[in-house]
Amino acid sequence: MLGDRACRNESKPKARTMTIVPFEDSPPLSDTVTPYDERHFIAYLRLLDAADEGAEWTEVVQIVFGIDPALDPVWARQVHETHLDRARWMTSHGYRHLLEKEQKG
């Protein structure tokens, strides 16, 4: 027989860990969506969400990329800014390439 807690579905939520996809110092510069972009869609979305919420870049780079900005702040900032710029490019231009790819597909 299940206890009252189990019957009411009050079990503790399980913690989930995010996998950090290997990344470069900056994403490739290209006028089209690259395989690198495709592998980093989730990171791009997380960066855009964090920027929209006004999160501190130091916290974001630690969560999204696993980088401690205190150890190398210049590199950490570069990784954050270049990937955020690419994420923004994806929302204004890159999505078109995805739509074209889907239509050809």
CORURQUI-V743301 format. One record per residue. N is the residue number from 1. RES is the residue in one letter. PSI is psi in whole degrees, -180 to 180 (none if undefined). Layout:
BEGIN
n=[N | N]
res=[RES | RES]
psi=[PSI | PSI]
END
This chain:
BEGIN
n=[1 | 2 | 3 | 4 | 5 | 6 | 7 | 8 | 9 | 10 | 11 | 12 | 13 | 14 | 15 | 16 | 17 | 18 | 19 | 20 | 21 | 22 | 23 | 24 | 25 | 26 | 27 | 28 | 29 | 30 | 31 | 32 | 33 | 34 | 35 | 36 | 37 | 38 | 39 | 40 | 41 | 42 | 43 | 44 | 45 | 46 | 47 | 48 | 49 | 50 | 51 | 52 | 53 | 54 | 55 | 56 | 57 | 58 | 59 | 60 | 61 | 62 | 63 | 64 | 65 | 66 | 67 | 68 | 69 | 70 | 71 | 72 | 73 | 74 | 75 | 76 | 77 | 78 | 79 | 80 | 81 | 82 | 83 | 84 | 85 | 86 | 87 | 88 | 89 | 90 | 91 | 92 | 93 | 94 | 95 | 96 | 97 | 98 | 99 | 100 | 101 | 102 | 103 | 104 | 105]
res=[M | L | G | D | R | A | C | R | N | E | S | K | P | K | A | R | T | M | T | I | V | P | F | E | D | S | P | P | L | S | D | T | V | T | P | Y | D | E | R | H | F | I | A | Y | L | R | L | L | D | A | A | D | E | G | A | E | W | T | E | V | V | Q | I | V | F | G | I | D | P | A | L | D | P | V | W | A | R | Q | V | H | E | T | H | L | D | R | A | R | W | M | T | S | H | G | Y | R | H | L | L | E | K | E | Q | K | G]
psi=[137 | 146 | 169 | -39 | -44 | -37 | -34 | 5 | 46 | 27 | 155 | 134 | 142 | 139 | 140 | 138 | 145 | 135 | 134 | 117 | 135 | 141 | 159 | 170 | -38 | 150 | 157 | 143 | 120 | 151 | 0 | 164 | 132 | 165 | -34 | -46 | -45 | -37 | -20 | 17 | -45 | -45 | -42 | -44 | -41 | -40 | -44 | -43 | -45 | -42 | -42 | -33 | -6 | 25 | 150 | 134 | -31 | -37 | -41 | -46 | -30 | -41 | -48 | -40 | -8 | 25 | 132 | 107 | -18 | -27 | -38 | 80 | -33 | -48 | -43 | -43 | -39 | -47 | -48 | -52 | -43 | -37 | -35 | -41 | -43 | -39 | -41 | -38 | -40 | -36 | -24 | -28 | -44 | -34 | -31 | -40 | -36 | -40 | -43 | -42 | -41 | -40 | -35 | -31 | none]
END
